[in-house]
Amino acid sequence: MPKPAGRGLLLLTALLAGANAPAQSIVFTRAGSGARAAGMANAFIAISDDGSAASWNPAGLGQLRKPELSIVSTTAGTTLRAEGFRTLDDLSAFTTAQSSYRNTYLDFASLAVPVTLWGKPVTFQGAWRRLYTLDYRELVSMDREPLAPPAPPPARIDSNNDVIGSVDLVSMAAAVKVTSRLAVGGSFNLWRGSWDQDNSAMESTLDAPAPPEFLTTNGTNRVRGHNVSLGLMLTYPRWSVGVLQQFPMHSSYKSTATFARSGAAPVAVPDFDGTLRFPFAFGVGGAWRPATRWTVALDLSWDNWKDAVIDSPATGEINLFDNLPQSLTSTRDTLSVNAGAEHLFSGDGYVVPLRFGAAWEPQGARNPFTRDPANYVMLAAGTGYNTNSLKFDAAFQFRWARYQDGADFGLFGPGSPLRPVAVGERANREWRLKLSLILRATDTDKLRRVLAKVFGSV
């Protein structure tokens, strides 16, 4: 189905497995990890009091007083639907197409160790996090139907798009409790991304015995970069406030690609060697405890997506999402709103939480032709079983969006970002199931004795 993907599409091309899949199909908001936060619809900047804290607000690590080992897994399913697409000249229409995919992967792993330095509580954390999972399978069939002469003949379009890889973060974080109320923290994050993509499309004329035409593209991609995040946390018995600043990520970006069309030999595209800047983000959150077992939280997050650019001598500086210069880009900056609540039910030595929340997550990417925004709505719920030494949490999130979009289906008249071949409506749905396991070392003296036996006393 897709035409050859533009080399500047970068993460977008890999995530969506083809040039026809729009940037809006992926939720690019940079949420942290953990099932507790997910159950509260990602409203966690002002809470951040468990082993996943550094992925939300590194200052939250200052609240940890015992070593914690954390592991998080995610199972996600996505359904993409394209309907009502017609060519701009109204000569042809495309039948409805739908694709679905589901995968399970490790999402987060960390070790946090609190110590006391110069009389101040300090917590250090090493963590690995999967920021974007580039593991996608798409198998789509659709028909192009003539509406009026001189439309092209009816045709069947089949596409198969695969992407395998990921973008991961390796982080070192630390936080210090400056006063009994104020904590500050930061993290240094190494970005490591690599993925392979294989896309193929075949177009068969339905009313003539002509052989089908095909187009295939294959590529490899790599990102290597780093950024810094800083956080602040102010806590009181009844309320808390958190502030997070994620600075831009600067990285190298390299890719190779080949494509082949029916009747022609494969062609190798010159290697792309450029730089990527992922923009800054700023978040502020508040949490209120109206009663002993209740917590209510609200987060506001700003993403400066207009400054998401790639740069090379061949392309110049162009926007990451639509390949257009900054003066022409349709990408917008966004403000996300996440709200959640938690209620605790206690038993003899354990606590069972009930969590729920909702979020408004507008996406920065827009189709340059329609400029219709993709605004995702998300609902979340979660629960768990927590003791003093073990925390198991589970959460379910469901998000959806509908928007007008442009596309270039099949091998029929490739268009451009500013003037696609066809326009119609996209309907996207996604669900995520997150599971978290946090082990807390409550007896630190016993842990020291064990370590002394293993490594010997100093």
C-alpha positions as a Markdown table, in Angstrom:
| # | Residue | x | y | z |
|---|---|---|---|---|
| 1 | Met | 0.0 | 0.0 | 0.0 |
| 2 | Pro | 2.6 | 2.6 | 0.9 |
| 3 | Lys | 4.9 | 4.4 | -1.5 |
| 4 | Pro | 8.6 | 4.5 | -0.5 |
| 5 | Ala | 8.9 | 6.2 | 2.9 |
| 6 | Gly | 10.6 | 9.6 | 3.0 |
| 7 | Arg | 14.0 | 9.3 | 4.6 |
| 8 | Gly | 13.3 | 12.1 | 7.0 |
| 9 | Leu | 10.4 | 10.3 | 8.6 |
| 10 | Leu | 12.8 | 8.6 | 11.0 |
| 11 | Leu | 11.0 | 7.2 | 14.1 |
| 12 | Leu | 7.7 | 7.9 | 12.5 |
| 13 | Thr | 8.4 | 5.7 | 9.5 |
| 14 | Ala | 9.5 | 2.8 | 11.7 |
| 15 | Leu | 6.7 | 3.1 | 14.2 |
| 16 | Leu | 4.0 | 3.1 | 11.6 |
| 17 | Ala | 5.6 | 0.7 | 9.1 |
| 18 | Gly | 5.0 | 2.7 | 6.0 |
| 19 | Ala | 4.4 | 6.2 | 4.5 |
| 20 | Asn | 0.6 | 5.8 | 4.5 |
| 21 | Ala | 0.4 | 5.3 | 8.2 |
| 22 | Pro | 0.1 | 8.8 | 9.8 |
| 23 | Ala | 2.2 | 10.1 | 12.6 |
| 24 | Gln | -1.1 | 10.6 | 14.6 |
| 25 | Ser | -1.4 | 6.8 | 14.9 |
| 26 | Ile | 1.3 | 6.6 | 17.5 |
| 27 | Val | 1.0 | 8.3 | 20.9 |
| 28 | Phe | 4.2 | 10.2 | 21.2 |
| 29 | Thr | 3.6 | 11.6 | 24.7 |
| 30 | Arg | 6.6 | 10.8 | 26.9 |
| 31 | Ala | 5.0 | 9.1 | 29.8 |
| 32 | Gly | 7.0 | 7.3 | 32.4 |
| 33 | Ser | 6.6 | 3.6 | 33.4 |
| 34 | Gly | 4.8 | 1.6 | 36.1 |
| 35 | Ala | 1.4 | 0.1 | 36.6 |
| 36 | Arg | 0.5 | 2.3 | 39.6 |
| 37 | Ala | 0.9 | 5.5 | 37.5 |
| 38 | Ala | -0.8 | 3.9 | 34.5 |
| 39 | Gly | -3.9 | 3.1 | 36.6 |
| 40 | Met | -4.1 | 6.8 | 37.5 |
| 41 | Ala | -4.0 | 7.8 | 33.8 |
| 42 | Asn | -0.3 | 8.8 | 34.1 |
| 43 | Ala | -1.0 | 11.6 | 36.6 |
| 44 | Phe | 2.2 | 10.9 | 38.6 |
| 45 | Ile | 4.6 | 13.8 | 38.5 |
| 46 | Ala | 3.6 | 15.0 | 42.0 |
| 47 | Ile | 3.6 | 11.5 | 43.5 |
| 48 | Ser | 6.6 | 9.5 | 42.1 |
| 49 | Asp | 7.2 | 7.6 | 45.3 |
| 50 | Asp | 8.1 | 4.1 | 44.1 |
| 51 | Gly | 10.8 | 2.4 | 42.1 |
| 52 | Ser | 9.6 | 3.9 | 38.8 |
| 53 | Ala | 10.0 | 7.5 | 40.2 |
| 54 | Ala | 12.9 | 8.6 | 37.9 |
| 55 | Ser | 10.9 | 7.9 | 34.8 |
| 56 | Trp | 8.3 | 10.5 | 36.0 |
| 57 | Asn | 10.1 | 12.9 | 38.2 |
| 58 | Pro | 13.6 | 12.1 | 39.4 |
| 59 | Ala | 13.1 | 14.3 | 42.5 |
| 60 | Gly | 10.6 | 11.7 | 43.6 |
| 61 | Leu | 13.5 | 9.3 | 44.3 |
| 62 | Gly | 14.1 | 11.4 | 47.4 |
| 63 | Gln | 11.1 | 9.8 | 49.1 |
| 64 | Leu | 12.5 | 6.3 | 48.9 |
| 65 | Arg | 14.1 | 5.1 | 52.2 |
| 66 | Lys | 14.7 | 1.5 | 51.4 |
| 67 | Pro | 16.4 | -0.2 | 48.3 |
| 68 | Glu | 13.9 | -1.1 | 45.6 |
| 69 | Leu | 14.1 | -3.4 | 42.6 |
| 70 | Ser | 11.4 | -2.8 | 39.9 |
| 71 | Ile | 10.3 | -4.6 | 36.8 |
| 72 | Val | 7.4 | -3.6 | 34.5 |
| 73 | Ser | 5.9 | -5.4 | 31.5 |
| 74 | Thr | 3.5 | -4.1 | 28.9 |
| 75 | Thr | 1.0 | -5.9 | 26.6 |
| 76 | Ala | -0.4 | -3.6 | 24.0 |
| 77 | Gly | -2.9 | -3.9 | 21.1 |
| 78 | Thr | -3.5 | -1.4 | 18.4 |
| 79 | Thr | -6.3 | -1.2 | 15.7 |
| 80 | Leu | -6.0 | 1.2 | 12.8 |
| 81 | Arg | -8.9 | 1.9 | 10.5 |
| 82 | Ala | -9.0 | 3.9 | 7.3 |
| 83 | Glu | -12.5 | 4.6 | 5.8 |
| 84 | Gly | -14.1 | 7.0 | 3.4 |
| 85 | Phe | -11.0 | 7.7 | 1.4 |
| 86 | Arg | -11.5 | 9.3 | -2.0 |
| 87 | Thr | -9.0 | 10.8 | -4.5 |
| 88 | Leu | -8.8 | 14.5 | -4.6 |
| 89 | Asp | -10.3 | 14.6 | -8.1 |
| 90 | Asp | -13.3 | 12.5 | -6.9 |
| 91 | Leu | -12.7 | 9.9 | -9.6 |
| 92 | Ser | -11.9 | 7.0 | -7.4 |
| 93 | Ala | -12.7 | 5.7 | -3.9 |
| 94 | Phe | -11.0 | 3.2 | -1.6 |
| 95 | Thr | -12.8 | 0.5 | 0.4 |
| 96 | Thr | -12.4 | 0.5 | 4.2 |
| 97 | Ala | -9.2 | -1.1 | 5.5 |
| 98 | Gln | -8.3 | -2.2 | 9.0 |
| 99 | Ser | -5.3 | -3.7 | 10.6 |
| 100 | Ser | -4.6 | -4.9 | 14.2 |
| 101 | Tyr | -1.5 | -6.0 | 16.1 |
| 102 | Arg | -0.6 | -7.1 | 19.6 |
| 103 | Asn | 2.7 | -7.6 | 21.4 |
| 104 | Thr | 4.2 | -8.1 | 24.9 |
| 105 | Tyr | 7.5 | -6.7 | 26.0 |
| 106 | Leu | 9.6 | -5.7 | 29.0 |
| 107 | Asp | 9.0 | -2.1 | 29.7 |
| 108 | Phe | 11.2 | -1.0 | 32.6 |
| 109 | Ala | 13.8 | -2.3 | 35.1 |
| 110 | Ser | 15.6 | -0.4 | 37.8 |
| 111 | Leu | 17.4 | -0.6 | 41.1 |
| 112 | Ala | 17.2 | 2.3 | 43.5 |
| 113 | Val | 19.4 | 2.6 | 46.6 |
| 114 | Pro | 19.0 | 5.3 | 49.3 |
| 115 | Val | 22.0 | 6.4 | 51.3 |
| 116 | Thr | 22.9 | 9.3 | 53.6 |
| 117 | Leu | 25.5 | 11.7 | 52.5 |
| 118 | Trp | 26.6 | 14.8 | 54.5 |
| 119 | Gly | 23.6 | 14.3 | 56.7 |
| 120 | Lys | 21.1 | 14.4 | 53.8 |
| 121 | Pro | 19.0 | 11.5 | 52.4 |
| 122 | Val | 20.2 | 10.7 | 48.9 |
| 123 | Thr | 18.9 | 8.1 | 46.5 |
| 124 | Phe | 20.7 | 6.7 | 43.4 |
| 125 | Gln | 19.0 | 4.8 | 40.7 |
| 126 | Gly | 20.1 | 2.9 | 37.6 |
| 127 | Ala | 17.3 | 2.1 | 35.1 |
| 128 | Trp | 16.6 | 0.8 | 31.7 |
| 129 | Arg | 13.4 | 1.8 | 29.9 |
| 130 | Arg | 11.8 | 1.0 | 26.6 |
| 131 | Leu | 10.6 | 4.4 | 25.4 |
| 132 | Tyr | 9.1 | 3.2 | 22.1 |
| 133 | Thr | 8.6 | -0.4 | 21.0 |
| 134 | Leu | 9.1 | -0.6 | 17.3 |
| 135 | Asp | 7.5 | -4.0 | 16.8 |
| 136 | Tyr | 4.7 | -3.8 | 14.3 |
| 137 | Arg | 3.0 | -6.1 | 11.8 |
| 138 | Glu | 0.5 | -4.9 | 9.3 |
| 139 | Leu | -1.4 | -6.9 | 6.6 |
| 140 | Val | -4.0 | -4.9 | 4.7 |
| 141 | Ser | -6.1 | -5.5 | 1.6 |
| 142 | Met | -8.3 | -2.8 | 0.0 |
| 143 | Asp | -9.9 | -2.1 | -3.4 |
| 144 | Arg | -9.7 | 1.1 | -5.5 |
| 145 | Glu | -13.1 | 1.6 | -7.2 |
| 146 | Pro | -13.8 | 4.0 | -10.1 |
| 147 | Leu | -16.5 | 6.6 | -9.5 |
| 148 | Ala | -16.5 | 8.4 | -12.8 |
| 149 | Pro | -14.5 | 8.5 | -16.0 |
| 150 | Pro | -11.6 | 8.8 | -16.7 |
| 151 | Ala | -10.8 | 7.0 | -13.4 |
| 152 | Pro | -8.2 | 4.3 | -13.5 |
| 153 | Pro | -9.6 | 0.7 | -13.6 |
| 154 | Pro | -10.6 | -1.0 | -10.4 |
| 155 | Ala | -7.7 | -2.6 | -8.6 |
| 156 | Arg | -6.9 | -4.7 | -5.5 |
| 157 | Ile | -4.1 | -3.3 | -3.2 |
| 158 | Asp | -2.3 | -5.6 | -0.8 |
| 159 | Ser | 0.4 | -4.5 | 1.6 |
| 160 | Asn | 2.6 | -6.2 | 4.2 |
| 161 | Asn | 4.6 | -4.0 | 6.5 |
| 162 | Asp | 6.9 | -5.2 | 9.3 |
| 163 | Val | 9.1 | -3.3 | 11.7 |
| 164 | Ile | 11.3 | -4.9 | 14.4 |
| 165 | Gly | 13.3 | -2.9 | 16.9 |
| 166 | Ser | 13.0 | -0.3 | 19.7 |
| 167 | Val | 14.2 | 3.0 | 21.2 |
| 168 | Asp | 15.5 | 2.4 | 24.7 |
| 169 | Leu | 16.8 | 4.7 | 27.5 |
| 170 | Val | 19.6 | 3.8 | 29.9 |
| 171 | Ser | 19.5 | 6.2 | 32.8 |
| 172 | Met | 21.5 | 7.2 | 35.9 |
| 173 | Ala | 19.5 | 9.3 | 38.3 |
| 174 | Ala | 19.9 | 10.7 | 41.8 |
| 175 | Ala | 17.8 | 12.8 | 44.2 |
| 176 | Val | 18.5 | 14.6 | 47.5 |
| 177 | Lys | 16.1 | 15.6 | 50.2 |
| 178 | Val | 17.3 | 19.2 | 50.7 |
| 179 | Thr | 14.8 | 19.8 | 53.5 |
| 180 | Ser | 12.0 | 17.7 | 55.1 |
| 181 | Arg | 9.7 | 19.1 | 52.4 |
| 182 | Leu | 11.8 | 19.8 | 49.4 |
| 183 | Ala | 13.6 | 17.3 | 47.1 |
| 184 | Val | 15.5 | 17.9 | 43.9 |
| 185 | Gly | 16.8 | 15.3 | 41.4 |
| 186 | Gly | 18.1 | 14.7 | 37.9 |
| 187 | Ser | 18.8 | 11.9 | 35.4 |
| 188 | Phe | 21.2 | 11.5 | 32.6 |
| 189 | Asn | 19.6 | 9.4 | 29.8 |
| 190 | Leu | 21.4 | 7.6 | 27.0 |
| 191 | Trp | 19.1 | 7.0 | 24.0 |
| 192 | Arg | 19.7 | 3.8 | 22.0 |
| 193 | Gly | 17.5 | 3.0 | 19.0 |
| 194 | Ser | 17.7 | 0.5 | 16.2 |
| 195 | Trp | 15.1 | -1.1 | 14.0 |
| 196 | Asp | 14.7 | -2.8 | 10.6 |
| 197 | Gln | 11.7 | -2.3 | 8.3 |
| 198 | Asp | 10.4 | -4.3 | 5.4 |
| 199 | Asn | 7.4 | -2.9 | 3.4 |
| 200 | Ser | 5.8 | -4.4 | 0.3 |
| 201 | Ala | 2.8 | -3.4 | -1.8 |
| 202 | Met | 1.1 | -5.1 | -4.7 |
| 203 | Glu | -1.5 | -3.7 | -7.0 |
| 204 | Ser | -3.6 | -6.0 | -9.2 |
| 205 | Thr | -6.1 | -4.8 | -11.9 |
| 206 | Leu | -9.4 | -6.5 | -11.3 |
| 207 | Asp | -11.0 | -6.2 | -14.8 |
| 208 | Ala | -7.9 | -7.1 | -16.9 |
| 209 | Pro | -5.5 | -10.1 | -17.0 |
| 210 | Ala | -2.5 | -7.8 | -16.6 |
| 211 | Pro | 0.3 | -9.0 | -14.2 |
| 212 | Pro | 0.3 | -7.3 | -10.8 |
| 213 | Glu | 2.7 | -4.5 | -10.1 |
| 214 | Phe | 4.7 | -4.5 | -6.8 |
| 215 | Leu | 6.9 | -2.2 | -4.8 |
| 216 | Thr | 9.2 | -3.2 | -1.9 |
| 217 | Thr | 11.3 | -1.2 | 0.5 |
| 218 | Asn | 13.9 | -2.5 | 3.1 |
| 219 | Gly | 15.8 | -0.4 | 5.5 |
| 220 | Thr | 17.8 | -0.3 | 8.7 |
| 221 | Asn | 17.9 | 2.6 | 11.2 |
| 222 | Arg | 20.0 | 3.7 | 14.2 |
| 223 | Val | 19.8 | 6.5 | 16.7 |
| 224 | Arg | 22.4 | 7.3 | 19.4 |
| 225 | Gly | 21.9 | 10.3 | 21.7 |
| 226 | His | 21.5 | 11.6 | 25.2 |
| 227 | Asn | 19.5 | 14.2 | 27.2 |
| 228 | Val | 19.1 | 15.3 | 30.8 |
| 229 | Ser | 15.9 | 15.6 | 33.0 |
| 230 | Leu | 15.6 | 17.7 | 36.1 |
| 231 | Gly | 12.8 | 17.5 | 38.7 |
| 232 | Leu | 11.6 | 19.2 | 41.9 |
| 233 | Met | 9.2 | 17.8 | 44.5 |
| 234 | Leu | 7.5 | 19.7 | 47.4 |
| 235 | Thr | 5.6 | 17.4 | 49.8 |
| 236 | Tyr | 3.3 | 18.1 | 52.7 |
| 237 | Pro | 1.0 | 15.7 | 54.6 |
| 238 | Arg | -2.1 | 16.7 | 52.6 |
| 239 | Trp | -0.7 | 17.8 | 49.2 |
| 240 | Ser | 2.4 | 17.8 | 47.0 |
| 241 | Val | 3.7 | 19.5 | 43.9 |
| 242 | Gly | 6.1 | 18.2 | 41.3 |
| 243 | Val | 7.9 | 19.9 | 38.4 |
| 244 | Leu | 9.7 | 18.2 | 35.6 |
| 245 | Gln | 11.9 | 19.6 | 32.8 |
| 246 | Gln | 13.1 | 17.2 | 30.1 |
| 247 | Phe | 15.8 | 18.9 | 28.0 |
| 248 | Pro | 16.1 | 18.2 | 24.2 |
| 249 | Met | 17.7 | 15.0 | 23.1 |
| 250 | His | 20.5 | 15.4 | 20.6 |
| 251 | Ser | 21.6 | 12.3 | 18.6 |
| 252 | Ser | 23.1 | 11.0 | 15.5 |
| 253 | Tyr | 20.8 | 9.3 | 13.0 |
| 254 | Lys | 22.0 | 6.8 | 10.4 |
| 255 | Ser | 19.9 | 4.7 | 8.0 |
| 256 | Thr | 20.3 | 2.6 | 4.9 |
| 257 | Ala | 17.5 | 1.5 | 2.4 |
| 258 | Thr | 16.8 | -0.2 | -0.8 |
| 259 | Phe | 13.7 | -0.4 | -2.9 |
| 260 | Ala | 12.5 | -2.3 | -5.9 |
| 261 | Arg | 9.6 | -1.9 | -8.3 |
| 262 | Ser | 8.1 | -4.4 | -10.8 |
| 263 | Gly | 10.1 | -4.4 | -14.0 |
| 264 | Ala | 13.1 | -2.7 | -12.5 |
| 265 | Ala | 16.2 | -3.8 | -10.6 |
| 266 | Pro | 16.6 | -3.0 | -6.9 |
| 267 | Val | 17.9 | 0.4 | -6.2 |
| 268 | Ala | 20.1 | 1.3 | -3.1 |
| 269 | Val | 19.3 | 4.7 | -1.7 |
| 270 | Pro | 22.4 | 6.7 | -0.6 |
| 271 | Asp | 23.0 | 6.2 | 3.1 |
| 272 | Phe | 21.5 | 8.9 | 5.4 |
| 273 | Asp | 23.8 | 10.3 | 8.0 |
| 274 | Gly | 22.4 | 13.2 | 9.9 |
| 275 | Thr | 21.4 | 14.5 | 13.4 |
| 276 | Leu | 18.1 | 14.3 | 15.3 |
| 277 | Arg | 16.8 | 16.7 | 17.9 |
| 278 | Phe | 13.9 | 15.5 | 20.1 |
| 279 | Pro | 12.3 | 18.6 | 21.7 |
| 280 | Phe | 12.1 | 19.6 | 25.3 |
| 281 | Ala | 9.1 | 18.8 | 27.5 |
| 282 | Phe | 7.8 | 20.5 | 30.7 |
| 283 | Gly | 5.4 | 19.0 | 33.2 |
| 284 | Val | 3.8 | 20.2 | 36.4 |
| 285 | Gly | 1.7 | 18.1 | 38.7 |
| 286 | Gly | -0.3 | 18.4 | 41.9 |
| 287 | Ala | -1.6 | 15.7 | 44.3 |
| 288 | Trp | -4.1 | 16.2 | 47.1 |
| 289 | Arg | -5.1 | 13.8 | 49.9 |
| 290 | Pro | -8.6 | 14.8 | 51.0 |
| 291 | Ala | -8.8 | 11.8 | 53.3 |
| 292 | Thr | -6.4 | 9.3 | 54.8 |
| 293 | Arg | -6.9 | 6.6 | 52.1 |
| 294 | Trp | -7.6 | 8.9 | 49.1 |
| 295 | Thr | -5.2 | 10.6 | 46.7 |
| 296 | Val | -6.2 | 12.8 | 43.7 |
| 297 | Ala | -3.7 | 13.9 | 41.1 |
| 298 | Leu | -3.6 | 16.2 | 38.1 |
| 299 | Asp | -0.7 | 16.7 | 35.6 |
| 300 | Leu | -0.2 | 19.2 | 32.8 |
| 301 | Ser | 2.5 | 18.4 | 30.3 |
| 302 | Trp | 3.8 | 20.7 | 27.5 |
| 303 | Asp | 5.7 | 19.2 | 24.5 |
| 304 | Asn | 7.5 | 21.5 | 22.0 |
| 305 | Trp | 7.0 | 19.3 | 19.0 |
| 306 | Lys | 7.6 | 22.1 | 16.5 |
| 307 | Asp | 11.3 | 21.8 | 17.4 |
| 308 | Ala | 11.4 | 18.0 | 16.6 |
| 309 | Val | 13.8 | 18.1 | 13.7 |
| 310 | Ile | 16.3 | 16.2 | 11.7 |
| 311 | Asp | 19.2 | 17.9 | 9.9 |
| 312 | Ser | 21.6 | 16.8 | 7.2 |
| 313 | Pro | 23.5 | 18.4 | 4.3 |
| 314 | Ala | 21.1 | 16.8 | 1.8 |
| 315 | Thr | 17.8 | 17.7 | 3.5 |
| 316 | Gly | 18.6 | 20.7 | 5.6 |
| 317 | Glu | 16.6 | 21.2 | 8.9 |
| 318 | Ile | 13.2 | 19.6 | 8.5 |
| 319 | Asn | 10.5 | 18.6 | 10.9 |
| 320 | Leu | 10.5 | 15.0 | 12.2 |
| 321 | Phe | 6.9 | 14.3 | 11.5 |
| 322 | Asp | 6.1 | 15.8 | 8.1 |
| 323 | Asn | 9.5 | 16.3 | 6.4 |
| 324 | Leu | 8.7 | 20.0 | 5.9 |
| 325 | Pro | 10.9 | 23.0 | 6.7 |
| 326 | Gln | 10.2 | 24.7 | 10.0 |
| 327 | Ser | 8.5 | 27.6 | 8.2 |
| 328 | Leu | 6.0 | 25.2 | 6.5 |
| 329 | Thr | 5.5 | 22.4 | 9.1 |
| 330 | Ser | 2.0 | 21.5 | 10.2 |
| 331 | Thr | 3.3 | 20.1 | 13.5 |
| 332 | Arg | 2.0 | 21.8 | 16.6 |
| 333 | Asp | 3.0 | 22.1 | 20.2 |
| 334 | Thr | 0.7 | 20.3 | 22.6 |
| 335 | Leu | -0.6 | 20.5 | 26.2 |
| 336 | Ser | -1.7 | 17.1 | 27.7 |
| 337 | Val | -4.0 | 16.8 | 30.7 |
| 338 | Asn | -3.9 | 13.7 | 33.0 |
| 339 | Ala | -6.1 | 13.2 | 36.0 |
| 340 | Gly | -6.3 | 10.2 | 38.3 |
| 341 | Ala | -7.3 | 9.0 | 41.8 |
| 342 | Glu | -6.3 | 6.2 | 44.2 |
| 343 | His | -8.2 | 4.7 | 47.1 |
| 344 | Leu | -6.6 | 2.2 | 49.5 |
| 345 | Phe | -8.4 | -0.8 | 51.1 |
| 346 | Ser | -6.2 | -2.2 | 53.9 |
| 347 | Gly | -6.1 | -5.6 | 55.5 |
| 348 | Asp | -3.8 | -7.4 | 58.0 |
| 349 | Gly | -0.3 | -6.6 | 56.6 |
| 350 | Tyr | -1.4 | -5.7 | 53.1 |
| 351 | Val | -3.1 | -3.0 | 51.0 |
| 352 | Val | -5.3 | -3.3 | 48.0 |
| 353 | Pro | -5.5 | -0.1 | 45.9 |
| 354 | Leu | -8.2 | 0.9 | 43.5 |
| 355 | Arg | -7.1 | 3.4 | 40.8 |
| 356 | Phe | -8.8 | 5.2 | 37.9 |
| 357 | Gly | -8.3 | 8.2 | 35.7 |
| 358 | Ala | -8.8 | 9.9 | 32.4 |
| 359 | Ala | -6.5 | 11.9 | 30.1 |
| 360 | Trp | -6.5 | 14.3 | 27.1 |
| 361 | Glu | -3.5 | 13.6 | 24.9 |
| 362 | Pro | -3.3 | 15.8 | 21.8 |
| 363 | Gln | -0.6 | 14.8 | 19.3 |
| 364 | Gly | 1.8 | 17.2 | 17.7 |
| 365 | Ala | 1.9 | 15.5 | 14.3 |
| 366 | Arg | -0.8 | 16.6 | 11.8 |
| 367 | Asn | -1.3 | 15.8 | 8.1 |
| 368 | Pro | 0.1 | 18.8 | 6.2 |
| 369 | Phe | -2.9 | 18.8 | 3.8 |
| 370 | Thr | -5.9 | 18.3 | 6.2 |
| 371 | Arg | -4.2 | 19.8 | 9.3 |
| 372 | Asp | -6.8 | 18.0 | 11.3 |
| 373 | Pro | -5.5 | 17.3 | 14.9 |
| 374 | Ala | -5.4 | 13.9 | 16.4 |
| 375 | Asn | -6.6 | 14.3 | 20.0 |
| 376 | Tyr | -6.5 | 11.0 | 21.9 |
| 377 | Val | -8.8 | 10.4 | 24.9 |
| 378 | Met | -7.7 | 7.9 | 27.4 |
| 379 | Leu | -9.4 | 6.0 | 30.3 |
| 380 | Ala | -7.5 | 4.0 | 32.8 |
| 381 | Ala | -8.1 | 1.7 | 35.8 |
| 382 | Gly | -5.9 | -0.4 | 38.0 |
| 383 | Thr | -5.5 | -2.3 | 41.2 |
| 384 | Gly | -2.8 | -4.4 | 43.0 |
| 385 | Tyr | -1.6 | -6.1 | 46.1 |
| 386 | Asn | 0.9 | -4.3 | 48.3 |
| 387 | Thr | 2.8 | -5.3 | 51.4 |
| 388 | Asn | 5.8 | -3.6 | 53.1 |
| 389 | Ser | 8.3 | -5.7 | 51.1 |
| 390 | Leu | 6.4 | -6.5 | 47.8 |
| 391 | Lys | 4.2 | -4.4 | 45.5 |
| 392 | Phe | 2.3 | -6.0 | 42.7 |
| 393 | Asp | 0.2 | -3.6 | 40.5 |
| 394 | Ala | -1.8 | -4.0 | 37.3 |
| 395 | Ala | -3.4 | -1.4 | 35.2 |
| 396 | Phe | -5.4 | -1.2 | 31.9 |
| 397 | Gln | -5.5 | 1.8 | 29.6 |
| 398 | Phe | -7.7 | 2.4 | 26.6 |
| 399 | Arg | -7.3 | 5.4 | 24.2 |
| 400 | Trp | -8.9 | 6.4 | 20.9 |
| 401 | Ala | -8.9 | 9.2 | 18.3 |
| 402 | Arg | -10.6 | 10.1 | 15.0 |
| 403 | Tyr | -9.3 | 12.6 | 12.5 |
| 404 | Gln | -9.2 | 13.5 | 8.8 |
| 405 | Asp | -6.0 | 12.4 | 7.0 |
| 406 | Gly | -4.4 | 12.2 | 3.6 |
| 407 | Ala | -2.7 | 9.1 | 2.1 |
| 408 | Asp | -1.1 | 7.7 | -1.0 |
| 409 | Phe | -2.5 | 4.2 | -1.4 |
| 410 | Gly | -0.9 | 1.6 | -3.6 |
| 411 | Leu | 1.2 | 2.4 | -6.7 |
| 412 | Phe | -1.4 | 4.9 | -8.1 |
| 413 | Gly | -0.1 | 8.4 | -8.6 |
| 414 | Pro | 2.2 | 9.1 | -5.6 |
| 415 | Gly | 1.4 | 12.4 | -4.1 |
| 416 | Ser | 3.3 | 14.6 | -1.6 |
| 417 | Pro | 2.9 | 15.7 | 2.0 |
| 418 | Leu | 1.1 | 18.9 | 0.9 |
| 419 | Arg | -1.0 | 17.2 | -1.7 |
| 420 | Pro | -1.8 | 13.5 | -1.1 |
| 421 | Val | -3.6 | 11.3 | -3.6 |
| 422 | Ala | -6.6 | 10.6 | -1.3 |
| 423 | Val | -8.3 | 12.0 | 1.8 |
| 424 | Gly | -10.5 | 10.2 | 4.3 |
| 425 | Glu | -10.9 | 9.5 | 8.0 |
| 426 | Arg | -8.7 | 7.5 | 10.4 |
| 427 | Ala | -10.0 | 5.8 | 13.5 |
| 428 | Asn | -7.4 | 4.6 | 15.9 |
| 429 | Arg | -7.8 | 2.5 | 19.1 |
| 430 | Glu | -5.2 | 1.2 | 21.5 |
| 431 | Trp | -5.2 | -0.7 | 24.8 |
| 432 | Arg | -2.3 | -1.4 | 27.2 |
| 433 | Leu | -2.1 | -3.8 | 30.1 |
| 434 | Lys | 0.8 | -3.0 | 32.5 |
| 435 | Leu | 2.1 | -5.2 | 35.2 |
| 436 | Ser | 4.6 | -4.0 | 37.8 |
| 437 | Leu | 6.6 | -5.9 | 40.5 |
| 438 | Ile | 8.5 | -3.9 | 43.1 |
| 439 | Leu | 10.7 | -5.7 | 45.7 |
| 440 | Arg | 11.7 | -3.6 | 48.7 |
| 441 | Ala | 14.5 | -4.6 | 51.0 |
| 442 | Thr | 12.9 | -3.8 | 54.4 |
| 443 | Asp | 15.7 | -5.3 | 56.5 |
| 444 | Thr | 18.8 | -3.4 | 55.3 |
| 445 | Asp | 20.9 | -4.8 | 58.2 |
| 446 | Lys | 20.3 | -8.3 | 57.0 |
| 447 | Leu | 21.1 | -7.2 | 53.4 |
| 448 | Arg | 24.4 | -5.8 | 54.5 |
| 449 | Arg | 25.3 | -9.0 | 56.3 |
| 450 | Val | 24.5 | -11.0 | 53.2 |
| 451 | Leu | 26.6 | -8.7 | 51.0 |
| 452 | Ala | 29.5 | -9.0 | 53.5 |
| 453 | Lys | 29.4 | -12.8 | 53.3 |
| 454 | Val | 29.3 | -12.7 | 49.5 |
| 455 | Phe | 32.0 | -10.0 | 48.9 |
| 456 | Gly | 33.8 | -10.0 | 52.2 |
| 457 | Ser | 34.0 | -7.3 | 54.8 |
| 458 | Val | 36.2 | -4.2 | 54.2 |
